[in-house]
Amino acid sequence: MDLNKWPRQTDEKNHELFGNEHFGTEAPCVLYEKRPIVDPKTGAEVPGLYSAWVILNNPSQFGSYTTEMVKGVIAGAAKASSDRSVVALVFTGTGDKAFCTGGNTVEYAEYYSSNPSEYMQYMDLFNGMVDGLLDCKKPVICRVNGMRVAGGQEIGMACDIAVASDLAIFGQAGPRHGSAPVGGSTDFITWNIGMERGMWNCISCEMWSAYKMQAVGMISKAVPVLKVNGEFIRNPQVITDTYVENGEIVYGENKTGEAAKEAKALVKSAEVDFSMLDGEVNKLLWTFTNLFPNCLQMSIDMMRQKKKFFWDMNKLAYRHWLGTNMSSEAYLGFNAFSTKKLTGKDTIDFIKYRQLLADAHPFDQELVDAVMAPRK
């Protein structure tokens, strides 16, 4: 039997679910770009092969994602998955301050708070965003161009590999601002840094440096992005020498006191240059390009399964709890954060709140007035 004699359709099938309807050009939006694969040794572009860049474009609100932007990430991951010419997806943000700080707190406070049914609909989209990254049929690189906090930390951990600006900070914000890190962190983080460290990172709301995240195994590499007199320097705000304190090896802690003030001034005066960070991204893309694509994807998908197992088991329960929470602590937390310019505080009075709960006080307007900071 001669297979070459069989009739065969030669027109390529279009497997895309989305066009460009969920991408924009003006913030807040998600940008979608295809960039040529480049040989890092010669600088030559490889004809016909690309990386897909899904970019959170909301720099004035530190990369926070609006409802429409969540749709853009879902569409971007699906578009990259079905594009034969795409080697890998690069997930990043615009500017040099933030990759993503989670959901848009203005939108949360003004629309979703006290509206649990609507927030559950929103969480269906959020869960779809995490699913889209975990199910993308291309490697997903998180290019951390700045703060990766709260929901930004969670969607960052849904990616496969992360390289970061050494100015970036990482952490959760939920227990301090009215939520819980159940958009992926409680499912993903122990695979990176273990139960004890993962517990503290999720509940303390401490911000950790990129160097500390590299040291504990959360990211692959922290890359200098500051230049002074044309030379790259490490983030001066962070202690990057290893030392021992109370019997524990310490690395990547933030400086304090006068040293912190001097370092902050240096950061402010220095030039920001992402060329080394982009060079690291390019090295990853080149490595992926020179591997069997199906063997690569099988390896990635099986590594992802450990995260997906717990995420898939819990995500619907998270959706229901987060929606219900919008009528209580999330209402307080997001509104406190959203009105900080008027009050000077971004949190409630936690002591007063706990005292009222100890007295079995109902969640009513009297309680809200008692714990929210007054206007300045």
TORKOL-4160 file (C-alpha; in steps of 0.2 Angstrom, whole numbers, padded with zeros to 4 digits, m for minus):
376
<pt num="1" X="0000" Y="0000" Z="0000"/>
<pt num="2" X="0007" Y="0017" Z="m0005"/>
<pt num="3" X="0003" Y="0030" Z="0007"/>
<pt num="4" X="0008" Y="0044" Z="m0005"/>
<pt num="5" X="m0007" Y="0039" Z="m0016"/>
<pt num="6" X="m0019" Y="0042" Z="m0002"/>
<pt num="7" X="m0029" Y="0058" Z="m0004"/>
<pt num="8" X="m0023" Y="0071" Z="0009"/>
<pt num="9" X="m0029" Y="0089" Z="0014"/>
<pt num="10" X="m0015" Y="0101" Z="0012"/>
<pt num="11" X="m0023" Y="0116" Z="0019"/>
<pt num="12" X="m0018" Y="0120" Z="0037"/>
<pt num="13" X="m0032" Y="0119" Z="0050"/>
<pt num="14" X="m0035" Y="0134" Z="0061"/>
<pt num="15" X="m0036" Y="0127" Z="0079"/>
<pt num="16" X="m0037" Y="0144" Z="0088"/>
<pt num="17" X="m0051" Y="0148" Z="0100"/>
<pt num="18" X="m0048" Y="0167" Z="0101"/>
<pt num="19" X="m0044" Y="0180" Z="0089"/>
<pt num="20" X="m0037" Y="0197" Z="0095"/>
<pt num="21" X="m0053" Y="0203" Z="0103"/>
<pt num="22" X="m0046" Y="0202" Z="0121"/>
<pt num="23" X="m0030" Y="0211" Z="0118"/>
<pt num="24" X="m0027" Y="0230" Z="0118"/>
<pt num="25" X="m0015" Y="0244" Z="0115"/>
<pt num="26" X="m0019" Y="0256" Z="0129"/>
<pt num="27" X="m0018" Y="0252" Z="0148"/>
<pt num="28" X="m0026" Y="0243" Z="0157"/>
<pt num="29" X="m0025" Y="0229" Z="0145"/>
<pt num="30" X="m0015" Y="0213" Z="0140"/>
<pt num="31" X="m0003" Y="0215" Z="0125"/>
<pt num="32" X="0001" Y="0200" Z="0114"/>
<pt num="33" X="0016" Y="0200" Z="0104"/>
<pt num="34" X="0026" Y="0188" Z="0094"/>
<pt num="35" X="0045" Y="0190" Z="0094"/>
<pt num="36" X="0058" Y="0181" Z="0083"/>
<pt num="37" X="0068" Y="0167" Z="0091"/>
<pt num="38" X="0086" Y="0174" Z="0092"/>
<pt num="39" X="0103" Y="0164" Z="0092"/>
<pt num="40" X="0111" Y="0171" Z="0108"/>
<pt num="41" X="0129" Y="0168" Z="0101"/>
<pt num="42" X="0126" Y="0177" Z="0084"/>
<pt num="43" X="0111" Y="0188" Z="0087"/>
<pt num="44" X="0103" Y="0181" Z="0071"/>
<pt num="45" X="0084" Y="0179" Z="0070"/>
<pt num="46" X="0078" Y="0161" Z="0066"/>
<pt num="47" X="0066" Y="0162" Z="0052"/>
<pt num="48" X="0048" Y="0156" Z="0056"/>
<pt num="49" X="0050" Y="0153" Z="0074"/>
<pt num="50" X="0044" Y="0165" Z="0088"/>
<pt num="51" X="0041" Y="0167" Z="0107"/>
<pt num="52" X="0024" Y="0173" Z="0112"/>
<pt num="53" X="0024" Y="0188" Z="0124"/>
<pt num="54" X="0008" Y="0190" Z="0135"/>
<pt num="55" X="0011" Y="0206" Z="0144"/>
<pt num="56" X="0001" Y="0214" Z="0158"/>
<pt num="57" X="0000" Y="0232" Z="0153"/>
<pt num="58" X="m0006" Y="0242" Z="0168"/>
<pt num="59" X="0009" Y="0251" Z="0175"/>
<pt num="60" X="0000" Y="0265" Z="0184"/>
<pt num="61" X="m0008" Y="0251" Z="0195"/>
<pt num="62" X="0007" Y="0240" Z="0197"/>
<pt num="63" X="0002" Y="0227" Z="0185"/>
<pt num="64" X="m0015" Y="0223" Z="0194"/>
<pt num="65" X="m0026" Y="0213" Z="0182"/>
<pt num="66" X="m0044" Y="0219" Z="0179"/>
<pt num="67" X="m0058" Y="0207" Z="0173"/>
<pt num="68" X="m0054" Y="0211" Z="0155"/>
<pt num="69" X="m0036" Y="0208" Z="0158"/>
<pt num="70" X="m0039" Y="0191" Z="0165"/>
<pt num="71" X="m0048" Y="0187" Z="0149"/>
<pt num="72" X="m0033" Y="0193" Z="0139"/>
<pt num="73" X="m0021" Y="0181" Z="0149"/>
<pt num="74" X="m0033" Y="0166" Z="0145"/>
<pt num="75" X="m0034" Y="0171" Z="0127"/>
<pt num="76" X="m0015" Y="0174" Z="0126"/>
<pt num="77" X="m0011" Y="0157" Z="0133"/>
<pt num="78" X="m0023" Y="0148" Z="0121"/>
<pt num="79" X="m0016" Y="0158" Z="0106"/>
<pt num="80" X="0002" Y="0153" Z="0110"/>
<pt num="81" X="m0004" Y="0135" Z="0113"/>
<pt num="82" X="m0011" Y="0133" Z="0096"/>
<pt num="83" X="0002" Y="0143" Z="0086"/>
<pt num="84" X="0014" Y="0131" Z="0077"/>
<pt num="85" X="0027" Y="0144" Z="0075"/>
<pt num="86" X="0028" Y="0148" Z="0094"/>
<pt num="87" X="0042" Y="0139" Z="0104"/>
<pt num="88" X="0037" Y="0146" Z="0121"/>
<pt num="89" X="0027" Y="0159" Z="0130"/>
<pt num="90" X="0034" Y="0173" Z="0140"/>
<pt num="91" X="0023" Y="0181" Z="0153"/>
<pt num="92" X="0028" Y="0198" Z="0160"/>
<pt num="93" X="0022" Y="0216" Z="0163"/>
<pt num="94" X="0026" Y="0233" Z="0157"/>
<pt num="95" X="0038" Y="0245" Z="0165"/>
<pt num="96" X="0051" Y="0242" Z="0179"/>
<pt num="97" X="0041" Y="0243" Z="0195"/>
<pt num="98" X="0029" Y="0228" Z="0194"/>
<pt num="99" X="0025" Y="0211" Z="0185"/>
<pt num="100" X="0009" Y="0210" Z="0194"/>
<pt num="101" X="0001" Y="0214" Z="0211"/>
<pt num="102" X="m0014" Y="0204" Z="0209"/>
<pt num="103" X="m0032" Y="0209" Z="0206"/>
<pt num="104" X="m0037" Y="0227" Z="0204"/>
<pt num="105" X="m0042" Y="0233" Z="0221"/>
<pt num="106" X="m0052" Y="0248" Z="0214"/>
<pt num="107" X="m0062" Y="0236" Z="0204"/>
<pt num="108" X="m0064" Y="0224" Z="0219"/>
<pt num="109" X="m0069" Y="0238" Z="0231"/>
<pt num="110" X="m0081" Y="0247" Z="0220"/>
<pt num="111" X="m0089" Y="0233" Z="0211"/>
<pt num="112" X="m0086" Y="0215" Z="0218"/>
<pt num="113" X="m0086" Y="0219" Z="0237"/>
<pt num="114" X="m0103" Y="0215" Z="0245"/>
<pt num="115" X="m0107" Y="0206" Z="0228"/>
<pt num="116" X="m0102" Y="0188" Z="0231"/>
<pt num="117" X="m0112" Y="0181" Z="0216"/>
<pt num="118" X="m0103" Y="0193" Z="0204"/>
<pt num="119" X="m0086" Y="0189" Z="0212"/>
<pt num="120" X="m0089" Y="0170" Z="0210"/>
<pt num="121" X="m0091" Y="0174" Z="0191"/>
<pt num="122" X="m0075" Y="0183" Z="0191"/>
<pt num="123" X="m0066" Y="0169" Z="0200"/>
<pt num="124" X="m0072" Y="0157" Z="0186"/>
<pt num="125" X="m0062" Y="0168" Z="0175"/>
<pt num="126" X="m0047" Y="0169" Z="0187"/>
<pt num="127" X="m0047" Y="0150" Z="0188"/>
<pt num="128" X="m0047" Y="0149" Z="0169"/>
<pt num="129" X="m0032" Y="0160" Z="0169"/>
<pt num="130" X="m0022" Y="0149" Z="0181"/>
<pt num="131" X="m0029" Y="0134" Z="0171"/>
<pt num="132" X="m0023" Y="0142" Z="0155"/>
<pt num="133" X="m0006" Y="0144" Z="0161"/>
<pt num="134" X="m0005" Y="0126" Z="0168"/>
<pt num="135" X="m0012" Y="0119" Z="0152"/>
<pt num="136" X="m0002" Y="0129" Z="0139"/>
<pt num="137" X="0005" Y="0117" Z="0127"/>
<pt num="138" X="0021" Y="0128" Z="0126"/>
<pt num="139" X="0034" Y="0131" Z="0140"/>
<pt num="140" X="0029" Y="0146" Z="0150"/>
<pt num="141" X="0043" Y="0158" Z="0157"/>
<pt num="142" X="0038" Y="0171" Z="0170"/>
<pt num="143" X="0049" Y="0186" Z="0166"/>
<pt num="144" X="0047" Y="0195" Z="0183"/>
<pt num="145" X="0051" Y="0214" Z="0179"/>
<pt num="146" X="0046" Y="0220" Z="0196"/>
<pt num="147" X="0034" Y="0216" Z="0211"/>
<pt num="148" X="0026" Y="0199" Z="0210"/>
<pt num="149" X="0014" Y="0200" Z="0225"/>
<pt num="150" X="m0003" Y="0192" Z="0230"/>
<pt num="151" X="m0012" Y="0186" Z="0215"/>
<pt num="152" X="0003" Y="0191" Z="0204"/>
<pt num="153" X="0013" Y="0178" Z="0215"/>
<pt num="154" X="0000" Y="0165" Z="0211"/>
<pt num="155" X="m0001" Y="0167" Z="0193"/>
<pt num="156" X="0018" Y="0168" Z="0193"/>
<pt num="157" X="0020" Y="0151" Z="0201"/>
<pt num="158" X="0008" Y="0144" Z="0188"/>
<pt num="159" X="0022" Y="0147" Z="0176"/>
<pt num="160" X="0036" Y="0134" Z="0173"/>
<pt num="161" X="0052" Y="0144" Z="0175"/>
<pt num="162" X="0055" Y="0161" Z="0182"/>
<pt num="163" X="0069" Y="0174" Z="0180"/>
<pt num="164" X="0068" Y="0190" Z="0189"/>
<pt num="165" X="0074" Y="0208" Z="0190"/>
<pt num="166" X="0084" Y="0209" Z="0206"/>
<pt num="167" X="0073" Y="0224" Z="0211"/>
<pt num="168" X="0058" Y="0213" Z="0212"/>
<pt num="169" X="0050" Y="0208" Z="0228"/>
<pt num="170" X="0039" Y="0193" Z="0231"/>
<pt num="171" X="0025" Y="0189" Z="0243"/>
<pt num="172" X="0007" Y="0187" Z="0248"/>
<pt num="173" X="m0005" Y="0200" Z="0254"/>
<pt num="174" X="m0022" Y="0191" Z="0258"/>
<pt num="175" X="m0022" Y="0189" Z="0277"/>
<pt num="176" X="m0017" Y="0208" Z="0278"/>
<pt num="177" X="m0030" Y="0214" Z="0265"/>
<pt num="178" X="m0045" Y="0203" Z="0267"/>
<pt num="179" X="m0042" Y="0187" Z="0257"/>
<pt num="180" X="m0032" Y="0171" Z="0257"/>
<pt num="181" X="m0018" Y="0165" Z="0245"/>
<pt num="182" X="m0030" Y="0152" Z="0238"/>
<pt num="183" X="m0027" Y="0157" Z="0220"/>
<pt num="184" X="m0013" Y="0144" Z="0218"/>
<pt num="185" X="m0001" Y="0148" Z="0232"/>
<pt num="186" X="m0007" Y="0136" Z="0245"/>
<pt num="187" X="m0006" Y="0123" Z="0231"/>
<pt num="188" X="0010" Y="0127" Z="0223"/>
<pt num="189" X="0022" Y="0135" Z="0235"/>
<pt num="190" X="0027" Y="0119" Z="0245"/>
<pt num="191" X="0033" Y="0111" Z="0229"/>
<pt num="192" X="0046" Y="0126" Z="0228"/>
<pt num="193" X="0051" Y="0130" Z="0246"/>
<pt num="194" X="0044" Y="0117" Z="0258"/>
<pt num="195" X="0030" Y="0117" Z="0270"/>
<pt num="196" X="0037" Y="0128" Z="0284"/>
<pt num="197" X="0044" Y="0142" Z="0273"/>
<pt num="198" X="0029" Y="0141" Z="0262"/>
<pt num="199" X="0017" Y="0142" Z="0277"/>
<pt num="200" X="0026" Y="0158" Z="0283"/>
<pt num="201" X="0027" Y="0166" Z="0266"/>
<pt num="202" X="0008" Y="0163" Z="0264"/>
<pt num="203" X="0002" Y="0170" Z="0280"/>
<pt num="204" X="0015" Y="0183" Z="0286"/>
<pt num="205" X="0013" Y="0195" Z="0271"/>
<pt num="206" X="0032" Y="0198" Z="0272"/>
<pt num="207" X="0040" Y="0204" Z="0256"/>
<pt num="208" X="0055" Y="0193" Z="0251"/>
<pt num="209" X="0069" Y="0199" Z="0239"/>
<pt num="210" X="0072" Y="0191" Z="0222"/>
<pt num="211" X="0089" Y="0185" Z="0229"/>
<pt num="212" X="0080" Y="0176" Z="0244"/>
<pt num="213" X="0068" Y="0169" Z="0232"/>
<pt num="214" X="0082" Y="0162" Z="0222"/>
<pt num="215" X="0091" Y="0155" Z="0237"/>
<pt num="216" X="0075" Y="0146" Z="0243"/>
<pt num="217" X="0071" Y="0139" Z="0226"/>
<pt num="218" X="0056" Y="0149" Z="0221"/>
<pt num="219" X="0064" Y="0157" Z="0205"/>
<pt num="220" X="0078" Y="0151" Z="0194"/>
<pt num="221" X="0088" Y="0167" Z="0194"/>
<pt num="222" X="0089" Y="0185" Z="0200"/>
<pt num="223" X="0097" Y="0197" Z="0187"/>
<pt num="224" X="0104" Y="0214" Z="0190"/>
<pt num="225" X="0095" Y="0228" Z="0181"/>
<pt num="226" X="0103" Y="0243" Z="0189"/>
<pt num="227" X="0118" Y="0253" Z="0180"/>
<pt num="228" X="0129" Y="0265" Z="0188"/>
<pt num="229" X="0142" Y="0274" Z="0177"/>
<pt num="230" X="0138" Y="0261" Z="0163"/>
<pt num="231" X="0141" Y="0246" Z="0174"/>
<pt num="232" X="0128" Y="0234" Z="0181"/>
<pt num="233" X="0127" Y="0233" Z="0200"/>
<pt num="234" X="0117" Y="0221" Z="0211"/>
<pt num="235" X="0102" Y="0228" Z="0220"/>
<pt num="236" X="0110" Y="0238" Z="0234"/>
<pt num="237" X="0095" Y="0237" Z="0245"/>
<pt num="238" X="0098" Y="0218" Z="0248"/>
<pt num="239" X="0112" Y="0209" Z="0257"/>
<pt num="240" X="0118" Y="0197" Z="0244"/>
<pt num="241" X="0132" Y="0190" Z="0255"/>
<pt num="242" X="0128" Y="0173" Z="0264"/>
<pt num="243" X="0130" Y="0174" Z="0283"/>
<pt num="244" X="0124" Y="0164" Z="0298"/>
<pt num="245" X="0112" Y="0171" Z="0310"/>
<pt num="246" X="0105" Y="0161" Z="0325"/>
<pt num="247" X="0112" Y="0145" Z="0317"/>
<pt num="248" X="0103" Y="0148" Z="0300"/>
<pt num="249" X="0111" Y="0152" Z="0283"/>
<pt num="250" X="0104" Y="0169" Z="0278"/>
<pt num="251" X="0104" Y="0177" Z="0261"/>
<pt num="252" X="0095" Y="0190" Z="0252"/>
<pt num="253" X="0088" Y="0200" Z="0267"/>
<pt num="254" X="0084" Y="0218" Z="0265"/>
<pt num="255" X="0095" Y="0231" Z="0273"/>
<pt num="256" X="0089" Y="0242" Z="0287"/>
<pt num="257" X="0092" Y="0259" Z="0295"/>
<pt num="258" X="0104" Y="0271" Z="0287"/>
<pt num="259" X="0111" Y="0257" Z="0275"/>
<pt num="260" X="0093" Y="0255" Z="0268"/>
<pt num="261" X="0091" Y="0274" Z="0265"/>
<pt num="262" X="0107" Y="0276" Z="0256"/>
<pt num="263" X="0103" Y="0261" Z="0245"/>
<pt num="264" X="0086" Y="0268" Z="0241"/>
<pt num="265" X="0094" Y="0284" Z="0235"/>
<pt num="266" X="0106" Y="0274" Z="0224"/>
<pt num="267" X="0092" Y="0265" Z="0216"/>
<pt num="268" X="0083" Y="0281" Z="0213"/>
<pt num="269" X="0098" Y="0289" Z="0204"/>
<pt num="270" X="0103" Y="0273" Z="0194"/>
<pt num="271" X="0099" Y="0269" Z="0177"/>
<pt num="272" X="0087" Y="0254" Z="0174"/>
<pt num="273" X="0092" Y="0242" Z="0160"/>
<pt num="274" X="0083" Y="0225" Z="0157"/>
<pt num="275" X="0096" Y="0219" Z="0144"/>
<pt num="276" X="0103" Y="0206" Z="0156"/>
<pt num="277" X="0086" Y="0200" Z="0161"/>
<pt num="278" X="0081" Y="0198" Z="0143"/>
<pt num="279" X="0097" Y="0189" Z="0139"/>
<pt num="280" X="0092" Y="0176" Z="0152"/>
<pt num="281" X="0075" Y="0175" Z="0144"/>
<pt num="282" X="0083" Y="0173" Z="0127"/>
<pt num="283" X="0095" Y="0159" Z="0134"/>
<pt num="284" X="0079" Y="0149" Z="0140"/>
<pt num="285" X="0070" Y="0152" Z="0123"/>
<pt num="286" X="0086" Y="0146" Z="0114"/>
<pt num="287" X="0087" Y="0130" Z="0125"/>
<pt num="288" X="0069" Y="0126" Z="0122"/>
<pt num="289" X="0071" Y="0129" Z="0103"/>
<pt num="290" X="0085" Y="0116" Z="0102"/>
<pt num="291" X="0075" Y="0102" Z="0110"/>
<pt num="292" X="0062" Y="0090" Z="0103"/>
<pt num="293" X="0046" Y="0100" Z="0105"/>
<pt num="294" X="0034" Y="0085" Z="0110"/>
<pt num="295" X="0047" Y="0077" Z="0122"/>
<pt num="296" X="0049" Y="0094" Z="0130"/>
<pt num="297" X="0031" Y="0097" Z="0132"/>
<pt num="298" X="0028" Y="0080" Z="0139"/>
<pt num="299" X="0042" Y="0083" Z="0152"/>
<pt num="300" X="0034" Y="0100" Z="0157"/>
<pt num="301" X="0016" Y="0093" Z="0158"/>
<pt num="302" X="0022" Y="0079" Z="0170"/>
<pt num="303" X="0031" Y="0091" Z="0181"/>
<pt num="304" X="0016" Y="0102" Z="0181"/>
<pt num="305" X="0005" Y="0088" Z="0186"/>
<pt num="306" X="0011" Y="0089" Z="0204"/>
<pt num="307" X="0004" Y="0107" Z="0205"/>
<pt num="308" X="m0011" Y="0104" Z="0195"/>
<pt num="309" X="m0017" Y="0089" Z="0206"/>
<pt num="310" X="m0020" Y="0100" Z="0221"/>
<pt num="311" X="m0026" Y="0115" Z="0211"/>
<pt num="312" X="m0039" Y="0105" Z="0202"/>
<pt num="313" X="m0044" Y="0097" Z="0219"/>
<pt num="314" X="m0047" Y="0114" Z="0227"/>
<pt num="315" X="m0051" Y="0127" Z="0215"/>
<pt num="316" X="m0070" Y="0126" Z="0215"/>
<pt num="317" X="m0070" Y="0127" Z="0234"/>
<pt num="318" X="m0059" Y="0142" Z="0233"/>
<pt num="319" X="m0071" Y="0150" Z="0221"/>
<pt num="320" X="m0086" Y="0148" Z="0233"/>
<pt num="321" X="m0076" Y="0154" Z="0249"/>
<pt num="322" X="m0069" Y="0169" Z="0240"/>
<pt num="323" X="m0086" Y="0174" Z="0234"/>
<pt num="324" X="m0094" Y="0173" Z="0251"/>
<pt num="325" X="m0079" Y="0182" Z="0259"/>
<pt num="326" X="m0083" Y="0197" Z="0248"/>
<pt num="327" X="m0097" Y="0201" Z="0260"/>
<pt num="328" X="m0086" Y="0201" Z="0276"/>
<pt num="329" X="m0067" Y="0203" Z="0278"/>
<pt num="330" X="m0064" Y="0206" Z="0259"/>
<pt num="331" X="m0076" Y="0220" Z="0260"/>
<pt num="332" X="m0066" Y="0228" Z="0274"/>
<pt num="333" X="m0049" Y="0224" Z="0267"/>
<pt num="334" X="m0051" Y="0230" Z="0249"/>
<pt num="335" X="m0061" Y="0245" Z="0254"/>
<pt num="336" X="m0047" Y="0250" Z="0266"/>
<pt num="337" X="m0034" Y="0247" Z="0253"/>
<pt num="338" X="m0044" Y="0257" Z="0240"/>
<pt num="339" X="m0046" Y="0272" Z="0251"/>
<pt num="340" X="m0029" Y="0274" Z="0258"/>
<pt num="341" X="m0026" Y="0290" Z="0249"/>
<pt num="342" X="m0041" Y="0297" Z="0259"/>
<pt num="343" X="m0037" Y="0289" Z="0276"/>
<pt num="344" X="m0018" Y="0287" Z="0276"/>
<pt num="345" X="m0020" Y="0269" Z="0280"/>
<pt num="346" X="m0021" Y="0254" Z="0269"/>
<pt num="347" X="m0028" Y="0242" Z="0283"/>
<pt num="348" X="m0042" Y="0241" Z="0295"/>
<pt num="349" X="m0039" Y="0242" Z="0314"/>
<pt num="350" X="m0036" Y="0223" Z="0317"/>
<pt num="351" X="m0036" Y="0225" Z="0336"/>
<pt num="352" X="m0053" Y="0233" Z="0336"/>
<pt num="353" X="m0060" Y="0220" Z="0324"/>
<pt num="354" X="m0054" Y="0206" Z="0335"/>
<pt num="355" X="m0061" Y="0214" Z="0350"/>
<pt num="356" X="m0078" Y="0216" Z="0342"/>
<pt num="357" X="m0078" Y="0198" Z="0336"/>
<pt num="358" X="m0073" Y="0193" Z="0354"/>
<pt num="359" X="m0089" Y="0201" Z="0359"/>
<pt num="360" X="m0099" Y="0192" Z="0346"/>
<pt num="361" X="m0103" Y="0208" Z="0337"/>
<pt num="362" X="m0113" Y="0206" Z="0321"/>
<pt num="363" X="m0105" Y="0211" Z="0304"/>
<pt num="364" X="m0115" Y="0227" Z="0302"/>
<pt num="365" X="m0112" Y="0246" Z="0298"/>
<pt num="366" X="m0107" Y="0249" Z="0316"/>
<pt num="367" X="m0093" Y="0237" Z="0315"/>
<pt num="368" X="m0087" Y="0243" Z="0298"/>
<pt num="369" X="m0087" Y="0261" Z="0305"/>
<pt num="370" X="m0077" Y="0256" Z="0320"/>
<pt num="371" X="m0063" Y="0247" Z="0311"/>
<pt num="372" X="m0061" Y="0257" Z="0296"/>
<pt num="373" X="m0048" Y="0272" Z="0297"/>
<pt num="374" X="m0057" Y="0289" Z="0297"/>
<pt num="375" X="m0053" Y="0301" Z="0283"/>
<pt num="376" X="m0038" Y="0312" Z="0286"/>
